[in-house]
Structures are given as C-alpha cells and as structure tokens.
Amino acid sequence: MATKKAAAKPVKAAAKKTAVKKSVKPAGKKKKEVKKGDKYSCDVCGLVVSVDETCGCIDTCDIMCCGEQMTATK
C-alpha cells in the first residue's frame, strides 16, 4: 500500500520591518530623594524601615521587601 506525502507548503516572503516609535515618558513626578529619618513600609508584610544613613548614590535607590518597592510613610 502506497502512502502519500504531504505537499510542502510554500515559503512566504519575509515581511518588511517597520520602524517602531519609542514612547517617551512624560516629565512628571521625580522620585523622592531618600533622606535620613524617612520611614518606608512594606504593603505585603507590614515591615517598617527607618533610614539612619543615606548611601550617597547618584540615582535614587529603591527600598525593596517581599519583591515589591516599599512605600514612604509618615
């Protein structure tokens, strides 16, 4: 008994790549600079952190807990 082979599908020509415009974030709120005495809390576990000494980095550092950024509290 003879079996038929499936016909090969024709190869489509590669689609042209189109230029994608990059979205620019609007100039809005800047990240708050961390200062001595600031307090941050974790929305997941409730841990509260008080800043005793700043690191002096050029960029603002994120304070992380439970895999999420901690929020500033009063």
PADRENBA-760628 format. One record per residue: x, z, y of N, C-alpha, C in turn. Coordinates in steps of 0.1 Angstrom, whole numbers, padded with zeros to 4 digits, always signed. Layout:
N
XZYXZYXZY
...
END
This chain:
74
+0008+0000-0012+0000+0000+0000+0009+0000+0012
+0006-0009+0021+0014-0010+0033+0008-0002+0045
+0017+0004+0052+0012+0012+0064+0016+0005+0077
+0007+0007+0087+0010+0001+0100+0018+0011+0108
+0027+0005+0116+0035+0014+0125+0027+0013+0139
+0027+0024+0146+0021+0025+0159+0029+0016+0168
+0022+0009+0176+0028+0000+0186+0035+0008+0197
+0047+0004+0201+0054+0012+0211+0047+0010+0224
+0045+0021+0232+0039+0020+0245+0049+0014+0255
+0044+0006+0264+0053+0000+0274+0058+0011+0284
+0070+0010+0288+0076+0020+0297+0072+0016+0311
+0066+0026+0318+0062+0024+0332+0074+0025+0341
+0074+0017+0352+0084+0018+0362+0084+0031+0368
+0096+0036+0372+0097+0049+0379+0090+0048+0392
+0082+0058+0396+0075+0059+0408+0085+0062+0420
+0083+0056+0431+0092+0059+0443+0090+0073+0447
+0102+0079+0450+0102+0093+0455+0098+0092+0470
+0089+0101+0474+0085+0101+0488+0092+0113+0494
+0095+0112+0507+0101+0123+0514+0091+0134+0516
+0095+0146+0513+0086+0158+0514+0090+0166+0527
+0081+0168+0536+0084+0176+0548+0084+0191+0544
+0094+0197+0549+0096+0211+0547+0087+0219+0557
+0080+0229+0552+0072+0236+0562+0081+0247+0569
+0079+0248+0581+0087+0258+0589+0078+0270+0592
+0084+0282+0589+0076+0294+0591+0074+0296+0606
+0063+0299+0611+0061+0302+0625+0068+0314+0630
+0073+0314+0642+0080+0325+0647+0070+0336+0649
+0070+0346+0641+0061+0357+0641+0068+0370+0642
+0063+0379+0633+0069+0393+0633+0083+0392+0627
+0092+0399+0633+0105+0401+0627+0105+0413+0618
+0113+0414+0609+0114+0425+0600+0119+0437+0609
+0112+0449+0606+0116+0461+0614+0130+0465+0609
+0138+0469+0618+0151+0474+0615+0150+0488+0610
+0157+0491+0599+0157+0504+0593+0165+0513+0601
+0160+0525+0605+0167+0535+0613+0168+0548+0606
+0177+0556+0610+0178+0570+0605+0165+0577+0608
+0160+0584+0597+0147+0592+0599+0135+0584+0594
+0136+0571+0593+0124+0563+0588+0120+0567+0574
+0107+0567+0571+0103+0570+0557+0096+0558+0551
+0098+0556+0539+0092+0545+0531+0085+0551+0519
+0074+0545+0515+0067+0550+0503+0064+0538+0494
+0063+0541+0481+0060+0531+0470+0045+0531+0468
+0039+0519+0469+0024+0518+0467+0021+0519+0452
+0030+0518+0443+0028+0519+0429+0028+0533+0424
+0040+0540+0426+0042+0553+0420+0041+0564+0430
+0041+0561+0443+0040+0572+0453+0053+0578+0458
+0064+0573+0453+0077+0579+0457+0079+0577+0472
+0084+0587+0479+0087+0586+0493+0102+0587+0495
+0108+0578+0504+0122+0578+0506+0124+0580+0521
+0133+0589+0525+0137+0591+0539+0151+0586+0541
+0153+0578+0552+0166+0572+0554+0175+0582+0561
+0186+0586+0555+0196+0595+0561+0207+0588+0568
+0211+0576+0563+0222+0568+0568+0219+0554+0566
+0221+0546+0576+0219+0531+0575+0232+0524+0570
+0230+0512+0564+0241+0506+0558+0249+0497+0568
+0243+0493+0579+0250+0485+0589+0251+0470+0585
+0243+0465+0576+0243+0451+0572+0238+0443+0584
+0242+0430+0585+0237+0421+0595+0222+0418+0592
+0219+0415+0580+0205+0412+0576+0198+0425+0573
+0184+0425+0574+0176+0437+0571+0176+0438+0556
+0178+0450+0551+0178+0453+0536+0164+0457+0532
+0159+0452+0521+0146+0456+0515+0148+0468+0507
+0140+0478+0508+0140+0490+0500+0130+0488+0489
+0134+0487+0477+0126+0483+0465+0123+0495+0456
+0111+0495+0450+0108+0505+0440+0097+0499+0431
+0097+0501+0418+0088+0496+0409+0086+0480+0410
+0097+0474+0414+0097+0459+0415+0091+0454+0428
+0087+0462+0437+0080+0458+0449+0087+0464+0461
+0085+0458+0473+0091+0463+0485+0083+0476+0490
+0090+0486+0493+0084+0498+0498+0078+0496+0512
+0068+0503+0516+0061+0502+0529+0065+0513+0538
+0067+0511+0551+0070+0521+0561+0058+0530+0563
+0061+0543+0563+0051+0553+0566+0055+0561+0578
+0046+0569+0583+0048+0578+0595+0053+0591+0591
END
